[in-house]
Amino acid sequence: MLFIGLVDCNNFYVSCERLFNPKLIGRPVIVLSNNDGCIVARSQEAKALGIPMGAPVFQWREVIERHRVFVCSSNFALYGDLSHRVMEILTNFNPELEIYSIDEAFLPLDEIEDPVKECCSLRQKVLQWTGIPVSIGIAPTKTLAKVANHMAKQDPKHGGICKLDQVVEDLPVEEIWGIGRRLTDFLKKRGIFSAGDLVRQEDFWIRKNLSVTGLRTVWELRGTACFTVEDAPAAKQSIMTSRSWRDPLRTKEEIIEAITGHVVRGAEKLRGEESLASWLQVFIMTSPHNNNYYGNRVQIVFPQPTDYTPTLIHYAKQALEEIFHPGHAYKRGGVLLGELVDISAFQPDLFTEQNMEKEKAVMNLVDSTNHKFGYSILQFAAEGCHSAKKSHRKLRSPCYTTRWDELLTIRI
């Protein structure tokens, strides 16, 4: 029988924080979102206190103070680097892995005589080389591997690794991969409360009520693989960069600087994907809780696809001229780059003068310099230098692995 392994880093953001601050081991820890607004990660100890994912931190201030919960701002530079190190180890184990998220990856375990033994060795290697604990679920299908991984995390008797050959009959339907809240409510109203109840339904009924994707999920629960491991993720169709601002922005100049920052980040991602954008959409809005709510967006199609940041900034400013209304306190804005095309296969515009080689050289210089010496060493003047548009992360830990001036210092 062929097996698939799902490797999932345990409480990943918290594990990254504990790696360089061992005093946090055994203590309740939470990680906050950009601008320190909501809770995006929790340790097992914090979960035991009933602190929910996504909750505004101010609503849980009393619990946090009473139980001495350690609070830290998100440090995505650190998390991204440690994720890369974990995925490098998994790639060396099997280059055909599918990176599912920043802390999860599917591994084909074909032609391995004892997958549990091999995964035990892999789990130990990841912990020894990176300091990040992982759990591994092993099963014939992706959906069952998700279930196995959940069991490996929840029950200490598995030692971080669980192997399943068939569905767990009493697994609640809400814990099945791909079954969301609305489907859960739909199924429970019809007396389907567990995975066992679901797999015993007729295929015709499942397809009619849960669609083809739902039918594939049920087949996967029965042990028939329907979702293959994709070693090359599908190309993105769009790139969104957006953020709520700590303090409302009122002037056009402030919003131009903030939106330019989103354009710069989006263009950098665009070049990382080796893609060009065919159009740009800019949106701004006030707080939805205001009585005088205003929100608007506008889309501009380019003469020809581009990834050149100055060109994108030019069109973003043009878009803002159309939607900015004075007198409002804007709380959120963003940029969407759409209809992405491969950089090596697009139709140039005959009447557009564009020195693509020069533009590419300039952007390569900017990207390589910022990558080597630190984020935003080189900036565009339109980004400005005001802090209103920047993330408010007072409790961020140092970027131990990505910045020379924040390397860990050991005192003997």
N, C-alpha and C positions, 0 to 999 in steps of 0.2 A: 504494500500500500504506500502511495506517495503522501508525504506530509508537508504542511506549511507551518512555519514558526512565526509568531508575532512577538517581536521584542519591544518592550515598552519600558521606558525609564520611570522608576518609581518617584512620584511627586517631584517631577523633574526640576522645576524652578527652585523648589525648596532644597532639593539635593544639591543643586549648584551653589546655593548660598551656604549650606552646611559644609561643603567641601573645603572652603577657605575659612570657615568659622565653626570649628568643631564644638564650641560651647553650645551651639544651637541643637545638637543631637539630643533627642528626648524631650525637647521643649516645644510647645506649640508655636508654629511659625506661619505667617501669611505673607503673600506677595501682592502688591497693589498694581493697578493698571497705570497707564500714562496719566499724569496729573494727579496721581495718588487718590483716585476717586473710588474705584471698586476693587473688590477682592478677586484676583484671578488665579491664585494658587494657594493651597493649604497643605500643611503637614497632616499626618494621621492624627496627631494630638489635637490639632485645631479642628479637624473634622469631628472628633469625639466631643468637642464642646458645642457642636451644633452650628458652627459658623458656616453659612452656605456659600457656594460659588456664585460670584457675580453680585454679591450684596454690596451696597454702598457702605464704606468703612465707618462713616459717622454713626450709622444705625447700630453698630456693634462695639462702639467705643467703651461702654461700661463693661462688657464681657472681656474685651481685650485688656483693659486695665486690671480687672479683678483677677484674671488668671495669668497675668504677666505674659501675654502673647507677644512674641517678637514680630515687629512689623517692618517690612523693608519694601522699598520701591523697586519696580521692575528694572532689571539690568540685562536688556536684550543682547547687548554685545557679548557679555559673558555667556549667556545661555546659548546663543548661536554658535560660539566657538566650541563650547563643550559638546554641543549636539554634533558638530562636524567631526569631532574626535571620536565620538561613539560610532557614528556612521562609517568612518574610515575603518574601524575594526570590523564592523559587520560586513563591509565591502570586501575586505581581505578574506573573510570566511566564505562569502559567496558573492561574486560581483553582480549577480542577477537579482539582487534585493530590490524591493520597492520601498522607497522612503515615503511613508504615509503622512507623517507630520514631523514637527521639530523633535519629538521624543518617541516616535514609533516607526517601525519598519517591518515589512513582511519578508521572510526568508524562505526560499524553496529549500526543502530538505530532501531532495531526490537522491536516491542511491546512497543513503546513509543507513548503515546497518542498525545502529543504535542511536536514534535522534536525541533521546533524553541524555545520554552520556555526552554526546557532542555539545548539546546546549548547556549542560552543566559546566563544561570546560570553557565555552564561549562566555557564559555569564561571569565566571570567575575572572576571565581575562579582561572583560570590560571594567569590572570593579577595580582590578589591580592597576590597569593602565590609565584609567580616567577618574576613579573614585566615585563613579555614578552607579548606584545599584539598579539592576534591571530585573524584570520578570519576563518569563517566556511561556507562551501558550503554544502547544503543539497539537495539530489536528489535521484531518484530510482536507478541510476547506477553510477559507478565510473567516467565515462567520463563526464556525466552531472554534477556530484559533482565538478569536476575540473572547469567546466564552471561557476558554481554557486559561487565557491570560488573566481574566478577571478572577477566576478561582485561584490562580497562582498567587495573586496579590492578597486576596482576602483570607486564605486559610494557610497559616504557617506550616502545617504538616506537609505541604507540597515543596517547601524549601525554595520557593521562587520559580518553580517549573512544574507545569501541569500538562499532561497528555490526555487528550480525549479522542475516542474512536466513534462516539455517537452522541446524540443530543442529551442534555441533562433535562429530564422530564419535568422537574419542578422549577425550572428557571422561569422567573416572572417575565412576561412578554415585554415589559418596559426596559428590560436589560438586554434584549436582543439587538444586535447591531443593525441599524437601519429602521428600527421601529420607533418612531417619534411619539410625542405626546398625543397628537390627534389620532394616530393609528391605534395607540394603546387604548384610548377611550372608546374608539369604534369597536375594537375586539372585545373589550371587557363587557360592553353592552350586549354582546352576543354570546356571552358565557365562555370566552376564550381568555384564560388567565395565565397560562403557562406555555412554554415551548412545546411541551407534550400535547397540549390541546391544539396548538396551531398546526403541528406537523400531521395530525390526524384528519385535518380538513381536506376536502376534495380539491384537486388542482383547479377544476373549473371555477369553483367558488372563490378560491384564492386569487386567481387571475382577474376575475370580474371585479372583485372588491379591493384588491391590493396592488393591481397592475402587474405587469411582467416582472418588474424589479422585485416586488413582493413574492412572487412565485419562485424566483431564483433564490431569494433568501431562504424560503422554506426548503427548497431542494438542498441548499447548502447545510441546513440543519439536519437533513436526513442523511448527509454524508456525500452528496454528489457535488463536485466542484463546479461552480458556474462563474465565479469571479476569479480571473487569472491574475497571477503576480505580474505587474507591469514594471519591467526594469527601466523603461524610458517613459517618464510621465508625459501626459499630453501637453502640447504647447498651450500656453495661456492665450485667451482671447481678449483679455483686457487687464489693465493694472490700475488699481485704485489706491490713492494715498489720501487719507483724511484724518482729522483729529478735532476734538473739542478743545477750545482755548480756555486756559485757566481764568483769564479775565476777559470780559466781552470787549470786542474791537469796534470802534465807532467811526474811525476815519478811513478814507479810501487808501491812504498811504500805508496804514497798518495792515489792512487786509491784503494789499498787493504784496507786501513783504511775506505775510503768512502763506498766501497761495503760491508765491514763488518758491518758498521752501518745499511745498508739496510737489511742485513741478520738478524741482531738482532731484528729489528723492525718487519720483516716478521715472524720470529719464535715466537715472542710474540703474534702476531695476530693469528698465527696458533694454539697456545695453548689455546687462548681465544675461538677459534671455536671448541676446543676438537677434532682436526684433526691432521693427519700426512701427510707429503708431500712425494710423490713417486719420484719426480725428481726436479731438480733445474736448472734454466736457468739464466745466467749472461750476461748482454750486456753493452757495453761502446761505446761512439761515440764522435766525435768532433762536432763543430758547423756546421750545414748544409750550413752556409753562407761562410765557408772557401773554398778556391779553392782546398786545399789539404784535402778534406773530407775523413774520415775513420770511419767506424762503423762495429761492429761485435758482434756476440753472440754465445754462446755455451751452450748445454744442457747436464747435467749429470744425469743418472738414478741411484738411490741408490740401494744397495743390498736388503734393506727392508725399508719401510716407516719410517720416523722419524720426531720429532719436537725438537730434542736436538740441541741447538744452536752451541756448539763446533763442532759437526759433520757437520752441515750445513756450518759453516765457513770454515772448512777443504776443503769441495768440492767447495766452492766458490773461494777459493784461487787456487785450481787446475784448475778451469775453466779460471780464469784470466791469468794463465800461458800460456794458449793456444791462447788467443786473444789479449793480450797486445802487442803493437808494440811501441818501443821507438821513440821519435822524434815528437810525436803528442801532441797537447794541447787538452785534453779531457774535454768536457763541460757537459756531461750527462752520467749517468750510473744507473743501477738498477738490481733488482733480481726478478725473477718470480718463485714461488713455485707452482708446478702443480700436477695434478691427486691426489687430496686430498681424504683421506679415513678416516672413523670414527675411533677414537682411540680405540674403543672397538671391532672393527670388521676388522681385517686385517690379512694377512697371513705372519707370521714371516719366516725369512730365516733360514733353518736348519743349515747352516754352518757359520752363523754370530754370533760372540760372542758379546753380548750386555746386560748390566745390566740395564734394563729399569726402575726398581724400584729406583735405585740409581740416574739415570739420571732425573727421574721425581722429586725426592726430591730436587736435586740441582736447577732445573729450578723453582720449586715452591718457593724455598727460594729467588732466584733472583727476580722473578716477584712480590712476596708479599712485599719484601723490597723496591723495586722501587715504588710500588704502595703506600706504606705507607709513605715513607720519601721523595719522589720526584723522578722525572724522571732521570734515569741514575745515581743514587747514587752508584749502583754497575754496573761496566762496564767490558767488555772484553778487555784484553790488546791489541788485534788486532784492536780495534776501534781507538786507538791512542788518542791524545789530541789536534790535530791541528784543527783550526777553519774553514779551507777551505771547509770542507764537510758539515758544519752546515748551517742551514738556516740563512739568513741575514735579520733580522727583527728588525731594529733600533727603529721603532715606535710602538712596541708591548705594549699594556696596561698590567698592572699586572694581574697575575692569582689569582683573588680575592677569588675564592671559592675552589681552589685546592692546594694552597701552603701556609703554615703557615707564611713564611717570607714575603708574599705579601698580607696579609689580609688588608682590607680597614681600614684606620685610620681616625677617626672622632675627630676633634678638637673643643672643646666647648669654 
